[in-house]
Amino acid sequence: MNNNMINPFIKQLKEQINSVIRGKESAVKMAIVALLGRGNLLIEDVPGVGKTTLASALARATDCSFQRIQFTSDLMPSDIIGVSIFNHDTREFEFKPGPVFCNIVLADEINRTNPKTQSALLEAMNEKRVTVEKKTFRLPEPFMVIATQNPMEYHGTFPLPESQLDRFMLHIKLGYPEAEYEKMAVLGGPSFLILDKTDPVVSRQDILRMQAEADGVMVDDSLVDYMMEIVSRTRKDDRIRLGVSTRGAQFLLYAVRALAYYEGRQFAVPDDVKELSPLVLGHRIILKTAKFTADAERIVREIVEEVPVPV
């Protein structure tokens, strides 16, 4: 692909994030794809490999409003959404917005709080709004939740409900960095010092414009049928107890368009579907035996290889 066709704002955004978290080009690409596709991103991995740094770098590389919520066992839904407080002067209740009222929300270690508090984000993630005491409040645009979580085998974690997982467009893992990049990270000092020097390279209006342009990427009917066949097979596979939802199929289409736009194309190709299917569909299916997302993603890859590619 000719790099000259790539949107210059995407190029700047990619370079800025890669300057903060080195050696994770694939993860950086998927984070930008989620932003372009109006999706939410779930980053899962062991502590200390850069999950929070990646999320913070993406936010700081834009001029969007940003809030970090540290999820703990005692966090309450009102700590996220906000609360109504009685005003003695007006004799009325006034709503005080919580940290969810911003463009990019970092839900750090989201699986360290209870399912009730986790579910406080459901409406925001799906409908870009929240309802408090029968009143509905729109969230600013663009809006994106980037959540980090530790693996389920870690002490003090709660598994995310299936309804919560289904709201994330993409699920990615970072893994340990390669030796040369890890050495650079060790010598470079704390990541927060690097983040403090990160300047915005993309405006909020630039993001909204790119999201609208990504919506216009052409996806041939044969490619849509290809995606739907993959989704359908997740519902028939003997190894899978619960297949991909309709929302999952929609997110795959949005992500495919966003990836094509990221690559500088005005049309999607089968390779976009192959690359994204495990990351978009893997965390949505429930297996009959294995419980780890890596197993689900492997099965999705096998299903993708079995489905004939449109020509």
RAJO-V723699 format. One record per run of one state. SS is the DSSP state (H for helix, E for strand, - for the rest). FROM is the first residue (numbers start at 1). TO is the last residue. If there is no record, write none. Layout:
# RAJO-V723699
ss:SS from:FROM to:TO
ss:SS from:FROM to:TO
This chain:
# RAJO-V723699
ss:- from:1 to:2
ss:H from:3 to:5
ss:- from:6 to:7
ss:H from:8 to:20
ss:- from:21 to:24
ss:H from:25 to:36
ss:- from:37 to:40
ss:E from:41 to:44
ss:- from:45 to:50
ss:H from:51 to:60
ss:- from:61 to:61
ss:E from:62 to:62
ss:- from:63 to:65
ss:E from:66 to:70
ss:- from:71 to:76
ss:H from:77 to:81
ss:E from:82 to:87
ss:- from:88 to:91
ss:E from:92 to:97
ss:- from:98 to:103
ss:E from:104 to:108
ss:- from:109 to:109
ss:H from:110 to:112
ss:- from:113 to:114
ss:H from:115 to:127
ss:- from:128 to:128
ss:E from:129 to:132
ss:- from:133 to:134
ss:E from:135 to:138
ss:- from:139 to:143
ss:E from:144 to:149
ss:- from:150 to:161
ss:H from:162 to:165
ss:- from:166 to:169
ss:E from:170 to:172
ss:- from:173 to:178
ss:H from:179 to:188
ss:- from:189 to:190
ss:H from:191 to:196
ss:- from:197 to:201
ss:E from:202 to:202
ss:- from:203 to:203
ss:H from:204 to:215
ss:- from:216 to:217
ss:E from:218 to:218
ss:- from:219 to:220
ss:H from:221 to:234
ss:- from:235 to:239
ss:E from:240 to:242
ss:- from:243 to:245
ss:H from:246 to:262
ss:- from:263 to:266
ss:E from:267 to:267
ss:- from:268 to:269
ss:H from:270 to:284
ss:- from:285 to:285
ss:E from:286 to:287
ss:- from:288 to:292
ss:H from:293 to:306
ss:- from:307 to:311
